[in-house]
Amino acid sequence: MMEAHDIFWGKIDTEKLFAQVTDNKLLHILKSFSALHIKVLCLRILYEKTFDEIGMAIGISGKKAENTYYNVIKKIRRELGEGKDAGKRI
């Protein structure tokens, strides 16, 4: 069975995510999310981890990691005003 340390070694550097964002509105939205939300985004986007790997690394189920990720994406799209269908596709 895979262990959390096999998946991810090191600190989750959320500042790397913030440093890549050039849109002030998006940066403000990202900074409003909880630490859990930001960790899930970082591990998925920057570290390219699967949802199961993310869950194992931060102590939640893979399904919760997946739901958290897609809910954050929906919230971002809604806040950016991408319409009523915001968040249905990535």
Secondary structure per residue as TSV (DSSP state, phi and psi in degrees):
chain	resnum	aa	ss	phi	psi
A	1	M	-	360.0	141.3
A	2	M	-	-75.2	136.5
A	3	E	-	-101.5	157.2
A	4	A	H	-57.8	-38.6
A	5	H	H	-69.1	-18.2
A	6	D	H	-76.2	-21.4
A	7	I	H	-91.3	-43.9
A	8	F	-	-148.4	120.7
A	9	W	-	-107.9	133.8
A	10	G	S	108.4	178.9
A	11	K	-	-80.7	141.2
A	12	I	-	-83.3	108.2
A	13	D	-	-90.0	91.7
A	14	T	H	-67.6	-24.5
A	15	E	H	-64.1	-26.5
A	16	K	H	-62.8	-39.1
A	17	L	H	-65.2	-49.1
A	18	F	H	-62.9	-36.0
A	19	A	H	-66.3	-25.5
A	20	Q	T	-84.7	-9.8
A	21	V	-	-89.6	122.6
A	22	T	-	-102.3	-13.2
A	23	D	-	-90.0	119.6
A	24	N	H	-61.9	-37.6
A	25	K	H	-65.0	-44.2
A	26	L	H	-64.7	-41.3
A	27	L	H	-60.6	-43.3
A	28	H	H	-61.7	-42.1
A	29	I	H	-62.5	-47.9
A	30	L	H	-59.8	-42.1
A	31	K	H	-70.1	-12.9
A	32	S	T	-84.9	-12.0
A	33	F	S	-79.0	157.9
A	34	S	-	-69.7	165.8
A	35	A	H	-60.3	-38.9
A	36	L	H	-60.0	-47.3
A	37	H	H	-59.6	-44.3
A	38	I	H	-67.4	-40.1
A	39	K	H	-61.0	-43.8
A	40	V	H	-61.8	-46.3
A	41	L	H	-59.7	-46.8
A	42	C	H	-60.2	-48.5
A	43	L	H	-65.0	-34.2
A	44	R	H	-76.6	-46.7
A	45	I	H	-85.2	-51.2
A	46	L	T	-81.5	-41.1
A	47	Y	S	-98.8	-2.5
A	48	E	-	52.9	44.2
A	49	K	-	-88.8	151.4
A	50	T	-	-74.7	167.3
A	51	F	H	-65.5	-36.4
A	52	D	H	-64.6	-40.8
A	53	E	H	-64.9	-42.4
A	54	I	H	-60.8	-47.9
A	55	G	H	-57.8	-45.8
A	56	M	H	-64.6	-39.2
A	57	A	H	-68.0	-32.6
A	58	I	H	-114.2	5.5
A	59	G	T	82.7	32.0
A	60	I	S	-130.0	171.1
A	61	S	-	-73.7	158.2
A	62	G	H	-61.1	-37.3
A	63	K	H	-65.9	-41.0
A	64	K	H	-65.4	-38.6
A	65	A	H	-61.3	-44.1
A	66	E	H	-63.7	-47.7
A	67	N	H	-62.1	-41.5
A	68	T	H	-61.4	-46.3
A	69	Y	H	-58.4	-52.1
A	70	Y	H	-68.2	-32.1
A	71	N	H	-67.2	-38.2
A	72	V	H	-65.4	-43.8
A	73	I	H	-59.5	-43.3
A	74	K	H	-60.9	-44.2
A	75	K	H	-64.1	-41.2
A	76	I	H	-61.5	-48.3
A	77	R	H	-62.5	-39.9
A	78	R	H	-64.4	-44.5
A	79	E	H	-65.6	-32.5
A	80	L	T	-81.7	-5.1
A	81	G	T	75.2	42.0
A	82	E	-	-89.6	20.8
A	83	G	-	94.3	173.8
A	84	K	T	-67.9	-21.7
A	85	D	T	-90.5	8.5
A	86	A	T	-55.9	133.5
A	87	G	T	92.9	-3.4
A	88	K	S	-76.9	-26.6
A	89	R	-	-133.2	155.4
A	90	I	-	-104.0	360.0
